[in-house]
């Protein structure tokens, strides 16, 4: 797998669909969803009226994305509902490009601010969280051990989209001279959200980074929640699914000829699996015998005829 070669792309935006969520290139609605080494891309034009164009819309619990790329300019990653974990991902955007009412962790990701070449630079906005829970349990973003980069634009950490906006930047590296000193901004329609939101930084760093001039409601947290404290049980990352090993169809060269009798080869009927077909694993419902070779277990979820 290679995220530079495996690309899911489309070009819908809010102007075409009338919805900022329905125009996402990829929409995942089930629980226990995982994606590895994939690029999700929305190539809708930007800027423009109703230019929201998510690359992904996440709905459901126990979503895990590892080493993926998410490319758009506005509303790139929509954590819409449920709990979502992004690990070692690349996320590109310009306006509110990590947003939604889900609860999400972004761990060791590259968050990249970029505008199209035909656009004069204005200020970018990294996040727009939609938490409506005054206990700060339902929604929120924990951005931890990440790196923020930019092609030149200055940026805010985020805009306060809903009444109890909840965003923590934890131990994240910034190009300090590109942060708009206020750090955060409200939407003009709801300035009162500044009184009820919980947003801020914890042990962030970077060349030129400082916290001078932050708006009054921005917090410098004395501590940040761990990933499990923020998301809850994440054992599904190891136990729900596993990345299947790559099994090639090229046979190894035969061993040197010997005078001893060759080892017997297990054979089955023509109804059994051919070489390199799956033959076992949790939730596997196919045949468990092999026409030749043996059924080798790689992990609890995948065995193969070799």
N, C-alpha and C positions, 0 to 999 in steps of 0.2 A: 504494500500500500504506500501511496505517496500523495500527500495533499496537494502537490503541484500538478499532479496528473488526474486525480480523482476530483472532479469539479461538478457541483450541482448549481446551475445558474439559470436565472430568468430575469425579466425586466419589468415586473408590475410595480406600481406604486399606488398611493392613496388616490391620486387623480384618476386612475383607471378603474379602481375597484370600489371607491367610496369608503374604504376601511383601511386603517393603518395596520391591522393584524391580518386581514385576509389576503393582503398583497405579498405576504412573506414568500420567498422562494421555496422554503421548506417549512412545513408545519408538523410538529410531532405532538400527538394527543394522547398517546398511551403512557402507562407507567413503565418503569424499569427499561428505559431506552438508553442505548450507548452508541457513540460514534467515535471512530478513530481515524485520523489521517485523511480527513475530507475537507475540501473547500466548499463553503456555502456562500453563494455570491448573488447579489442583486444589482443589475446594471442599469436600473431605471435612471433617467436623466436627473441631474441635480446641479444647481439649485432650481427652484421653481415653486409654484403654488402646489400645495398638497404633495410634496415630494417625499413624504415618508415612504421608505422602501426597505423593510426588514429583510435580512438574509435568512433569518430563522425566527420561528415563533414557537416557544417551548411551553407546552401545556401538559402537566402530569408530574408525578413524583418520581424521584430517583432517576433523574436524567444525568448522564455523565458524558462529557465531551473532552477528548484528549488529543492534543496535537492537531487540532482543527484550525482552519482559517475562516473568518467571517468578514465578508467584504461588502460594504455599501458606504453611503455617505450620511444618510439620516435614518435613525432608528434601527441600526444594524442588527443588534441582538435584542430580541424581545423575550424577556423572562416573564411570561404572562401569568402563569399559575402553577404552583407546585414548587418543589425544591430542585435546584439545578446546580451542578458542579462543573466548572470549566477549568481544565488543567493544561498548562503549557500551550495555550491557544494564542492566535494572533487575531486581533479585533481592530478593524479599520473603520473610521467614520469621522464625522465632523459635528453633527447636531444630534444631541440626545442619543448617542449610539449604543449605550447600554441602558435599557429602560424596561419598565413594566411593573406589574404588581406581584411577581413571583419572589421567591427567596433564593438568592444565588450567591455562590462563592466563585470568585475568579482568582485562581491560585497560580502564581508563576506565569502569568500571561503577559504578552506585549500588547499594550493598548496604544494604538497609533492614530494620531490626529492627522488627517489629510483632506485637502479640498481639491476639487478638479482644477485643472490648469486654467480653465476659462473663468475662474471665479476669483475676484479680488478677495484677499484675506480679510475676514472679520473674526470675531471671537468664536471659538468652538465651545461645545458643552459635552462633557464626557458622559454624564449620567442624568437620568430623570426617573427617580423611583416613585412608585405609586402606592406606598403603604397607607392604609386607612385605619390601621389598628393602633390605638393609643398605648397599648402594651408593647408594641414593637416586636411582636412574635410572628405575625403572619407574613410580612414582606420585608425586604431589605437586601442590600448588597454589601458583601464583605469583599473588598479588593485587597488581597494580601500577597506580599512578596512579588509584586508585579513591576513592570517597567513601562512608563509612559514616554512615548516619543512623538515628535511632530516634524512635519516637513517645513514648518515655518510659522504656522498660525499660533497665536496665543489662545489660551483656553481657561474656562472655568472647570472646577471639579464637577459641577452639576447644577441643575435647576430643580427647584422644589415643586414637583409635579402634583403631589397630593398632600393632604393635611399633616400626615405624620411621616414625611419622607425620612428614610433611614439609610444612610450610606457611610461606610467607614473605609478610608484608605489606610491600610496597615503596612508599615515597613515597605513602602513602595518608592521606587526611584523616579524622580521627576527632573526634567530640564527646568531648573528653578526660575530662570529668567523668562520663561514662557507662561508661567501661571499668572493669570489676572489676579492682582493682589487681594481683591475681595474674596476670591476662592469660590463663593457660592452666590446664587442669584435667585430671586423669586420670579414667577410669572407675574406680569403686570396685573392680571386679573385676581390674583390671590396673594397679596403681600403678607397677609396675616399668617400664612403657613410658616413664616419665620419663627413664630412664637411656639410652635408645637413640633417642629421637626428635630431630628437628631442626626446631624451630619458633621463630619470632621476627619481629622488625621491622627495617626498614631505612629510615632517613630519613623516618619518618612524622611527622605534624604535626596541628595543629588547636587550637582554643581549649581551653585547659586540659589539653592533652595532655602527659603526661610518662611516664617509664618507671619511676618509683619503685615499689618493692614487688613487682616481677615475681618469679614463682617462679624457683628457682635454675636450672632447665634452660632457661628462655626466653633466647634469644640476641638481642643487638643486633648484627646483621650489619654488618660493615665495608663490604660490597658485596653487590649482588644480581645474579643472572644476568639477562642480557637475555632477551627473549622467544624468540629463536632458540636461545640457549644452553639454555634450559629445555625448549622443545618440539622443537627440531630444525628441519628445513627447513619453512618456512611459505609457500613459493612457490605452493602450491595455492590460497591465498587470492585471488591475482590471476589464476592461470592455469587452475585446474581448472574453474571456472565463473565466470560474470559475471552481475551483476544485469541482467536484460533491460530495455531501455528501455520506458517506457510508450508504447504506440502507440494513439492514439485512432482512432475510426472516423468522426470528423468531417472532411470534406474541407475544404481551404482554399478560400476564395472564388475564383472564376475571375478571371484577369487581365483588365484592361481590353481591350476590343476594339481590334484594330489592322487595318490594311489589308494587312499582310503575311500570308503563309501560315502557319498554325499549325505548331509543331514536330510531327513525326510521333510517334505514340504506339506503343510496342512492344505488340503484341498476340500472344496465344497461343491455343491451342485451349481449348475448354471444359474439357478435362482439367487445365488449369494452375490455379495458385492464384489465388483472387480477391484483391482489394485487401486489404492489411493482414494477410495470412497469411504465416507464416514460409516462406521459400523457400531457405534455406541456412544453413550454419554447421557447425562441427566436430560430428560425431556425428549430424547431421541426416540422416534417411533418407527424407524426403518428396520431393515434386516441386520442381524448381528453376526452373520457368518461371512466368511471371505472365500472367494473362488480359489485363491491361492495366497500363500503367505499367512500372516496372523493378524488378528485385530489388536493393534497396539494402543494402549491408553496414554494420552498426552496429559489430560487433566480430567476432572470429574465431568466435564461437559463435552469432551471430544475424544473419540477413539477413531483410528483409521486403519484400513487394510494395507499392510506393508510386507 
